[in-house]
Amino acid sequence: MLAYLLKRLLWMVPLLIGISLISFFIMHLAPGDITTSEASFNPKASEESRQKLRALYNLDKPVIVQYGLWVKRMATLDFGTSFASHQRPVFWQTKDKDGNITLGMIQEALPITLLINLLSLGLIISVALPLGIISALKQNQLADRSITLFVFIGFAIPGFWLALILMYWTGVQHAWLPISGLESMGHENLSGLGQVADTLKHLILPVSISGLTGLAGISLFVRNGMLDVLHQDYITTARSKGLNENRVIYGHALRNALLPLITIFGLSIPGLIGGSVIAESIFAIPGMGKLFYDAVLMRDFPVIMGILTIGALLTMIGNLLADVAYAWADPRVRRGVIK
């Protein structure tokens, strides 16, 4: 198992380089750069000033040279400095000669996105698993049909539309929940417990939107997996031995029904960034999604490449965790890995 993990980790290096290479060249195929957005805010900007700006950011060099400079910095975990006027580091904090620390943009945004999506994932698992199990056990009954109807409605409702409706109903019409940001005015004056409660209150809407739009598909996968497993011979044998029904369902059937779901969860990790673009933009949450959206609008290449690289790394880690979890859940896979 250890040799398998080491082999997978070593393969991640050339794979990450290949992904970054493709992403870098595709990104430069888009028309315009940072000088385009800078000139749009200043109509009097001359062509000479734009060329000086391009030279400052090495945008006047061939794309392959720009990529080489970027890879050289990335090898030391230095994703460069943002093209924006604040000139903040893209990935990690830096310290100037006076000892002042400037936080990296990804360092500041990534924990927020991970928190929102991990809470959403917890909501999805806690709701989708029971719904899928009940739907499978009550096949073709009222409970099954009701859950199936809920699943199809969940598939059909656009996430951004549901977010706007809930924002208006809970935030504007009734003022029950905040509809933007992660902190209320005067947040710093609250006690420690009060600050946590205030942040959690701001997280209710974005976490609920991400959870509600994601649990529909997961519950359907659980239902189909359970239906497939419940008709297997070993389940009939377990019941014929007089085992408790709960042990049959949760000890034997559910564990094997979750095998396809493990892969789905592993492949859904890239959605921690990609899927958060809309939600974080709507709710004005300073996470990776909003950071990526703003960077694309500004043609801020270092920030875009930093986020794409982190997303690719999360994807590979997700696939690795899915394979390890698969081996844990299925002894046949585990024996194959050991060989």
N, C-alpha and C positions, 0 to 999 in steps of 0.2 A: 504493500500500500504506500509506503514511504517513497519507494522508487517511482511509483506511478505519479505521486504528487510532485516530486522533483522534476520529472520529465515534462509534466504539464506546465510547471512554472517556467522552465527553460524555453518552452515553445511560445510562451506569452511574449517574450522579448522580440523575436522577429515579426510576430503577428502584430504587435503594437506599432513597430516601425512601419510595416506595410500599411496599416490603417491610417497612421498619421500622414504618410506620403500621399495616399489617395485623397485624404481630406484636405491636405494643403493645396494640392493642385486643383481640386474641384472648387475650393473656396476662391482661388484666384481667377477662376473662369467667370465669376460673377462680375458684372460691369461696375466700375467705380472703385474707389478706395477711400481712405480717411480724408484725403484732400478734397474729394467730391462733397462730403458732408460739411467739411470746414468752409468750403467756398459757398455752400448754400446758405450758411448763416451770415456770411460776409460777402455781399455781391461785389464789393469793391476789391476783393482779393485778386491780385494780378497773376498771370501765368507764371511769372518769375517766382513769386512767393510760393505758389503751389509746387513748383519744381524743387525749391529749397526744402519744402516740407517733405516731399517724396524722398529726397536725398537723406534727410535727417532720419527717416524711418527705414532706410535701405530699400525702399520700394522702387527705386530706379535700377536696381540690380536684377539680373535674370532670376526667374522663379526658382530654379534649381540652386542658385547661390543663396537665395533667401531661405530655402529649406535647410541647406547645410548649416547656415548660421543658427537657425532655430533648433536643429538637432543637437548642435554643439552645446547650446544653453540647456536644453532639456536633459542632456546626460548628467547635468549637475542639479537637476530639479529646479532649474531657473527657466520659467516660462516667459521671461521678459517683463516689460513694463507696458501698461496700457497706453494706447495712443491718445486717450482722453486727456483733457487739460489737467486733471488731478495727478496724472503720471504715477498712479499707484502700481505696486507690483501685482502681477497677475495671480501667482499661486501662493506664495508664502510671504510672511512679514519680513521687513527689512529694518535695519537700524542705521540712522545717519551718524555723522561724526559727533553730534551733540547728545547722542544716546536716545533720541526720539524714535519710537517704534511705529512703523506704518504697516497696518494689517494688509495681507494679501486679499485680493477680491474673491478668489475661490475659497480661501481659508475662511472668510467671513460668511460667504453665501452657502457653502456646501452643508454645514451642520443644520442650517434651517431647512433645506430641501430634504435631507435625510430624516430629520425629525418628523416633518409632515408626512413623508411617504411611509416611514416605519409605523406611524400611528394609523395611517390609512390601511397598511397591510394587516396590522393587528385587527382593525375593524372588519376587513374583508374576511379574514380567517375565522373570526369569532361568529360572524353571521353566515357566511357562505357554506361552511362545513355543516352546521346543523340543518340549514335549508336543503342542501344537497342530499344529506342522509335521510331526512324526513321524506323528501320527494321520491327517493328510491324505494324506501320501505312502504310507502303508500302509493305505489305505482297505479296510475289511472284512477285514483280516488280524488275526492274534492281537494285535499291538501296538495296533492301532486299538481293538479290542474291550476290551482291558485298560485303556487310557487312558479310554475312554468309561465303563467301570464305575467307575473312580476318580473321574471327573467327577461321576457321579450320586451316589456316596457323599459327595463333598464338598458337593454341594447339599443332601443329606438331613441331614447331621450339624449340629445346632445348635451355634453357636459357644460359647455359655456352658457347654453340657454337655461339649464337648471340652476347654474350659479347665479345668473342675473335675476331669475325669479325669486330664489331664496334670499338674495341680497335685498331686494325690494320689500319682500314680505316680512323678514325677520329684522332687517336693519333700518329700512326707511319707514315702512308703515307702522311697525310696532316697536321699533327701537329696542329689541331684545338683545341683539348681538351686534358687535362692531363689524363693519364690512370692509375694512382696509387696514393694512399694516399688521404689526405684531404687538404694538404697544399703544396704550391710550395716553392722552396728555396728562402729565403729572405722574407718569409711570415710575420715574426715579424717586419720587417722594413716598412711594408705597413701601410697606414692610417687605421682607423677603418672601413671605407666604403670599402677600398681596400681589407682588410682581408675578409670581408663578401663576396665580389665579387669573390675573389680567391677560397674560400670554396665552394660557389655555383657552380663555374665552375667545380670543382672536383666532385660535386654531380650529374652533368647532366647525365653522362653515367650510374652509378649504379641505379639512380632513374628511368631513361628511361628503362633500362633492366627489373627492377622489375615491372614497370608499364605496359610495352608492353606484358610481359608474363602473366600478371594477368588480364588485361582488357578483353581478349578474352572470358574467361568463364563468367565474370560478365555481359558482354553485351548480351550473350546468355540467361542468366537467366532473364535479364530485358525484352528481346524480348518475351520469352515464358510466363512470368508473365503478360505482357501487352496484349498478344494475348488472354490469358485466361480471363482477366478482361474485355476486350473490348466487349466480347460476352455475358456479364452478363445483366440481365434484368434492373438493376438500371442505367446502362449506356444508354440503349435505352430510359428509362424514362427521364433521364436528357436531352438527345438530343430532345426528343419530347416536353419538356417544353420550348425549345428555348434557352437553355443556350449556351453561347459562346463556340466554339469548344475547345479553349485553356483551358477554365475552366473545361470542361468535361475531357479533357486528363490529365491536370496537377493537377486539384483540386480533381477529383474523381478517375480516373483510376490509375494514377501513384502511389498515396498513398497506394492503396490496392495491386498494383502489387509489391511494394517494401517489402511486409511482408516476403516472403521467403528470400529476399536478406538480410534483417536484420539478420536473423539467420546465413547466410553464412558469413557475415562480422564478427559476433561475434565469429564464429568458426575459422576464419582465423587469429585471433590474435596470436595464437601460431606460425604461420608462420613468425611473426615478428622476431623470433630468428632462427627457423629451416630453413626458406627459405633464410635467409641472410648468411648462412654458405658459400655457393658457391660464391655468389656475392662479399662478403667481402674478401674472400680468393683470388679471381681473381684480384680484384682491390686493394688489400693490404690495406683495410680500417680497422682501429683498433676498430671494433665494437664487439658485442656479438658473432656474427657468427664466426669470425676469432679467437676470444678468446676461444670459445668452441672447435674449430678444433685443435688449438694448445694444449689445455689442454688434449684432447683425445690422441693425439700423445705422450704426455709426461706422460700419466697416472696420471695427476694431479687431484686426487680425490676431494679435497675441491673445486676447481674451477668448476669441472664438476657438482658436487652436487649443488653448488650455482646457476649455470645457469639453471639446470633442475628445481630447486625449483622456481626460478623466472619465468621460462616458464610455470610451472603448475599454479602459481598464476595469471599470465596474462591470461591463458586459462579460469580460473574460473571467473575472472573479466569480460572477454569478454562475457562469457555465461550470466552473470548477466546483463550486459549492453544490450545484445540482448533481454533478457526477458523484461527489462524495456522499451526498444524502441518498442518492440512488443505490450506491453500494451498501450503505447502512440498512436501507429498507429491504433490499432484495439479496438474500445470501448467495443466489446464483451469480449475480453481478460481482459480489465481493470475492467469490472464489476465482472468478475470471480475472479480476484485477490483481489478485495476489500472484497468479501465474504469470 
